[in-house]
């Protein structure tokens, strides 16, 4: 019973953990203010919350898939996404 309560507390904290991780990511830092608001909205939307089922790990993976789809929608292309010539390293 104690383990179930601890697991539920961890699951209840999942969204806070995920959003904190996303907000510290370099991809989030490259987004416009509007994109950041839309990302937070997408992660906390009723449809997203309804999709979160299973263990902490399973729910985390669902949120990762949602974030990945969001980035794809923004045209994410990998390590050089939204790099300018000024910010790109020269070799």
C-alpha positions, 0 to 999 in steps of 0.5 A, a space after each residue: 500500500 505504501 509503495 502504491 501511494 509513493 508511485 501515485 505521488 510520483 505520477 502526480 508530479 510527472 507533469 511538473 517534472 516534464 515541463 521543467 525538463 522541457 523548459 531547460 532544453 535548448 530546443 525550448 530556448 530556440 522557440 518564440 514566446 508564442 511557440 513556448 505558450 503553445 507548447 505548454 498548452 499542448 502538454 497540459 491540454 485535456 486531450 494530452 492528460 487523457 492520453 497519459 496512462 500507465 506507469 511514470 515511465 510510460 507516461 513520460 514516453 507519451 509526453 516525449 512523443 507529444 513534444 517530439 510531434 510538436 517540434 516536428 510541427 515547428 520544422 525541427 531539423 536536428 542540431 542546427 535547428 534555428 542556428 544563424 550564421 553568427 551562432 554557428 561554430 566555425 571550423 
